[in-house]
């Protein structure tokens, strides 16, 4: 991790976004500075659990600490799908109550067939707030939990130097998929895009009502930090938005 980049972004964030929440980052590998997550007693959503990271605590997850089967898959720990998942995500059956997020079991089967797996690195997955990153860390993506005005600024930055209008993608996914799985896959692409997310109704109770996420693959985020002061952020237009953010 380039510490100069870390500190430069913190200064720019305060300048243009005030005291808004800093992003979190993730990477694979054991980190003694991160507290090991403990498996919850019952079902738990990892998006809810990441609230502690957003507050500044560094946490690492081994596979056995992830209670949700979907999260195990989106974080790359498992390629298994629970029996009857196609009914769980769609219309249900006489044994499973369906979430009705997809119209038919057949649609679910096809989405799972084409889903790419995350190639898990060595060790657990570590989550840290941006200001907690150390020189030895190698973040794969940077994730913002943002309200609309902040999201507007980040979305526009993601498009600032791109010709194509799809510099931000919003894939259908569980909450954890939108902040880990798809940003990681974008990090491995030749022309990485930011990932808009947290549309999953099951994960929505884990974040404030006015918050979505936008995740930048790390190599894309480095580019964005480099041109922030060339962008609309220096204009009177953004000053008006920033003033509203600061209220």
ABEGO torsion letter per residue (X at the ends): XBAAAAAAAAAAAAAAAEABBBBBBBBBEBBAABBBBBBBABBBBAAAAAAAAAAGBBBBBBAAABABAAAAAAAGABABBBBGAAAAABAEBAABBBAGABABAAAAAAAAAABBBBBBBBEBBBBBBAAABBAABBBABBBBBBBAAAAAAAAAAAAAABABAAABBBBBBBAAAAAAAAAAAAAABABBBBBBBGABAAAAAABBAABBBBBBBAAAAAAAAAAAAABAAABAAAAAAAAAAAX
